[in-house]
Amino acid sequence: MATTIVATADPAAFFPVRLAVIGGSGLYSLEGLQVVGEYAPTTPWGAPSDAIVICQLPAGGRVAFLARHGRGHYLTPSEVPSRANIAALRSLGVRAIVAFSAVGSLREEIAPSHFVLPSQLIDRTKGIRPSSFFEAGVVAHTMFADPFDAPLAASISEVAATAVPALNLHKDKALVCMEGPAFSTRAESHMYRSWGGDVINMSAVPESKLAREAEIAYQMVCMSTDYDCWRTDIEAVSVATVMATMETNAKSARALLAALLPRLLADIEAGSLSSITALEGSMRHAIMTAPAKRNPETIEKLKYIFPDYF
């Protein structure tokens, strides 16, 4: 008899879940894990992209999974409710996120089906995506010099080398995040290459910035599907070219996650991911607004993710 999965809006039903996976194009679920429930909250910033699926590993330990574009891929990159997504994960107790994303390659050596762990980010979004929890009478400035999490990246790289030895994994690359949903022009693609960009997507911003504000360690795993449009000897990127590589990438992602999730849960439990400790409490010291000038309505929203700060 099939098990009925009940969704709840109460985080206490699962709290704490310390590790989350955000799935991008082609990765809409975690396979091979027991689903213990779904978390479907309404945050002060609205509802997340979809219900957050709580999965249990065979050896124990729980992981949260969220489909960035919703199951069925019905949200454009600009429509993804990133504030609600990150706030909902934080309310579960999440302190580390591994986020997957399809990307176009801006470098010859990063071929389709290769994976990339970026360490830097160039923001080419248009300012139409809400990108901060701190606004409307509460100003804060978070450090973002290194937008991705080096300890997480190191763990991912180490696990990939043994669990998926055939996977071509590139490290310390620069990711360009554009607005979309249309792909780049050739002029733009060449410009991004001249700036030092290595791969390009539509999803890293504001997701990575909001994770930093929420004091969550965040590392994106980029899955190359195409060469964007800078090469003239092959067809420019299209949905068809992306889809052609997506299943291969999803298979590699699943193999990587099967070995990675137990390792990261053990690292979090042991307190060996130094970035998690470093991030705890960081936003308490990033707020610039004097207490007397803080908007009470904004403070009430912020209490959802920082109940002990105000």
C-alpha positions in Angstrom: 0.0 0.0 0.0 1.4 3.4 -1.0 2.3 5.7 1.9 0.4 9.0 2.0 2.7 12.0 2.4 1.1 14.7 4.5 2.2 18.3 4.1 2.4 20.5 7.1 3.1 24.2 7.7 4.6 23.5 11.1 8.4 23.4 11.1 8.4 21.7 14.5 7.2 18.5 12.8 10.7 18.1 11.3 13.0 20.5 13.2 16.0 20.5 13.0 16.9 19.7 9.5 20.5 21.0 9.0 21.2 20.2 5.4 19.2 21.2 2.2 19.5 20.5 -1.5 18.1 23.0 -4.0 17.4 21.3 -7.3 17.6 23.3 -10.6 16.7 22.4 -14.1 16.6 18.6 -14.5 16.9 17.8 -10.8 13.4 17.9 -9.3 13.6 15.2 -6.6 16.0 13.2 -4.5 15.8 9.5 -5.6 16.4 6.5 -3.4 15.6 8.2 -0.1 12.6 7.7 2.2 10.2 10.7 2.1 9.1 11.4 5.7 6.9 14.4 4.9 6.6 17.8 3.2 6.9 21.2 4.7 4.6 23.8 3.1 4.8 27.1 5.0 3.7 30.6 4.3 6.6 32.8 5.3 6.5 36.6 5.7 7.8 36.7 2.1 5.1 34.3 0.8 5.2 30.6 -0.1 8.3 28.9 -1.3 8.6 27.5 -4.9 7.0 24.2 -3.8 6.6 22.1 -0.7 9.9 21.3 0.8 10.4 17.5 0.8 12.0 16.0 3.9 14.0 12.9 3.2 15.7 10.4 5.4 19.0 8.7 4.5 19.3 4.9 4.9 21.8 5.4 7.8 19.7 8.1 9.4 19.7 11.8 9.3 17.4 14.1 7.4 17.8 16.3 4.3 15.4 18.9 2.9 14.9 19.1 -0.8 13.4 22.1 -2.7 12.8 22.3 -6.4 13.8 25.9 -7.3 11.4 26.3 -10.2 8.7 24.1 -8.7 8.0 20.5 -9.5 7.0 20.7 -13.2 9.2 23.8 -13.8 6.6 26.5 -13.8 8.5 29.4 -12.4 10.8 31.6 -14.5 14.2 32.5 -13.0 12.8 36.0 -12.2 9.7 34.6 -10.6 11.5 32.2 -8.2 10.5 33.4 -4.6 14.0 33.2 -3.3 13.3 35.1 -0.1 10.5 32.6 0.8 12.7 29.7 -0.2 15.6 30.6 2.0 13.5 31.8 4.9 11.5 28.5 4.8 14.8 26.5 4.9 16.2 28.6 7.7 13.0 28.0 9.7 13.6 24.3 9.5 17.1 24.8 11.0 19.0 24.5 7.8 22.6 25.7 8.1 24.1 24.4 4.8 22.7 24.3 1.2 24.1 22.5 -1.8 22.3 24.1 -4.8 22.4 22.6 -8.3 22.0 24.6 -11.5 22.2 24.1 -15.2 24.8 26.5 -16.8 26.2 27.5 -20.1 29.9 27.2 -20.5 32.0 30.3 -21.5 35.2 28.2 -21.8 36.3 25.6 -24.2 37.6 23.3 -21.5 34.2 23.2 -19.7 32.3 20.9 -22.0 28.7 19.9 -21.7 28.2 17.3 -18.9 31.1 18.8 -17.0 30.4 20.1 -13.4 31.8 23.3 -12.0 32.2 24.5 -8.4 32.3 28.3 -8.7 34.1 30.5 -6.1 33.2 33.9 -7.6 30.0 35.5 -8.9 29.2 38.4 -11.4 25.7 39.7 -10.9 24.0 40.7 -14.2 20.4 40.6 -13.0 18.3 43.7 -13.5 17.3 44.6 -9.9 13.8 43.2 -10.4 14.3 40.3 -8.0 14.0 41.1 -4.3 17.5 40.4 -3.0 17.5 41.2 0.7 15.6 40.4 3.8 16.7 43.8 5.2 14.6 46.7 3.8 11.8 49.1 4.6 13.3 50.6 7.7 16.0 48.0 8.7 19.3 48.3 6.8 22.0 45.7 7.0 25.1 45.1 4.9 26.4 41.5 4.7 29.9 40.5 3.7 29.9 38.9 0.2 33.5 39.0 -1.0 33.5 35.3 -1.3 29.9 34.4 -2.3 30.3 30.6 -2.2 31.4 28.3 0.6 35.0 27.0 0.4 34.6 24.2 3.0 31.5 22.9 1.3 33.2 23.1 -2.1 36.2 21.1 -0.7 33.9 18.4 0.6 32.0 18.2 -2.7 35.2 17.9 -4.6 36.7 15.2 -2.4 33.5 13.1 -2.5 33.2 13.5 -6.3 36.7 12.2 -6.9 35.9 8.9 -5.3 32.1 8.5 -5.8 31.9 9.8 -9.4 35.5 9.3 -10.7 34.5 9.8 -14.4 33.0 13.2 -13.7 34.9 16.2 -15.0 34.8 18.7 -12.1 36.2 22.2 -12.4 36.9 24.3 -9.4 37.5 28.0 -8.5 35.6 29.4 -11.5 33.6 32.6 -11.9 29.8 32.3 -12.5 27.9 35.0 -14.3 24.2 35.3 -13.3 22.0 36.9 -15.9 18.3 37.9 -15.7 16.8 35.8 -18.4 14.6 34.1 -19.4 16.1 34.7 -22.9 19.6 33.4 -23.4 22.5 35.8 -24.1 23.3 37.6 -27.3 26.7 36.7 -28.9 28.0 40.2 -27.9 27.0 39.6 -24.3 28.6 36.1 -24.3 31.9 37.5 -25.6 31.7 40.3 -23.0 31.3 37.9 -20.2 34.3 35.9 -21.4 36.4 39.1 -21.5 35.3 39.8 -17.9 36.7 36.5 -16.7 33.4 34.6 -16.6 33.6 30.8 -16.9 30.0 29.7 -16.8 26.6 31.5 -16.9 23.2 30.8 -15.4 20.0 32.6 -14.2 19.7 31.3 -10.7 22.6 32.2 -8.4 21.3 35.7 -7.6 19.6 36.5 -5.2 19.6 32.9 -3.8 23.3 33.0 -2.8 23.0 36.5 -1.3 19.9 35.6 0.7 21.6 32.4 2.0 24.4 34.6 3.3 22.0 37.0 5.0 20.3 34.0 6.6 23.6 32.8 7.9 23.5 29.6 5.8 26.6 28.1 4.2 25.9 27.9 0.5 27.7 26.2 -2.5 26.4 26.0 -6.0 27.1 22.9 -8.2 26.9 24.0 -11.8 26.1 21.4 -14.4 27.2 22.4 -17.9 24.7 21.8 -20.7 26.0 23.9 -23.6 28.5 26.5 -24.8 26.1 29.5 -24.6 26.5 31.3 -27.9 30.1 32.6 -28.1 31.2 29.8 -30.4 30.2 30.2 -34.0 31.1 26.6 -35.1 28.2 25.0 -33.3 24.6 25.8 -32.8 23.8 28.6 -30.2 22.2 27.5 -27.0 18.5 26.6 -27.1 16.1 24.6 -24.9 16.7 21.6 -27.1 20.5 21.7 -26.6 20.0 22.1 -22.8 17.6 19.1 -22.6 19.9 16.9 -24.6 22.5 17.0 -21.8 20.2 17.3 -18.8 19.6 13.6 -18.2 23.3 12.8 -18.2 23.9 15.7 -15.7 21.0 14.6 -13.5 22.4 11.0 -13.4 25.8 12.4 -12.3 24.1 14.7 -9.7 22.3 11.7 -8.2 25.4 9.6 -8.0 27.3 12.5 -6.3 24.5 13.2 -3.8 24.2 9.5 -2.8 27.8 9.7 -1.4 27.8 13.4 -0.5 24.8 13.7 1.7 25.9 11.2 4.4 29.4 12.9 4.4 27.9 16.4 4.9 25.5 15.4 7.6 28.4 13.8 9.5 30.5 16.9 9.1 27.7 19.1 10.3 27.0 16.8 13.3 30.7 16.9 14.2 30.9 20.6 13.8 33.7 20.3 11.2 32.3 22.7 8.6 34.0 25.8 9.9 31.9 28.2 7.8 28.7 27.3 9.6 30.2 28.4 12.9 31.7 31.5 11.3 28.3 32.5 9.9 26.4 32.1 13.1 25.5 35.5 14.5 27.1 37.4 11.6 24.0 39.4 10.7 23.5 40.6 14.3 26.5 42.8 13.7 25.6 43.8 10.1 22.5 45.9 11.0 23.1 49.6 10.6 19.8 51.1 11.6 19.5 52.4 15.1 17.0 50.5 17.3 14.7 53.5 17.7 14.5 53.9 13.9 13.8 50.3 13.0 10.4 49.6 11.3 8.4 47.4 13.7 6.7 45.6 10.7 10.0 44.7 9.2 11.3 43.5 12.6 8.4 41.2 12.9 9.2 39.7 9.5 12.9 39.3 10.4 11.9 37.4 13.6 10.8 34.5 11.4 14.5 33.8 10.5 16.2 35.5 13.5 13.8 34.9 16.5 16.6 35.7 19.0 17.9 38.9 17.4 15.2 41.4 18.2 
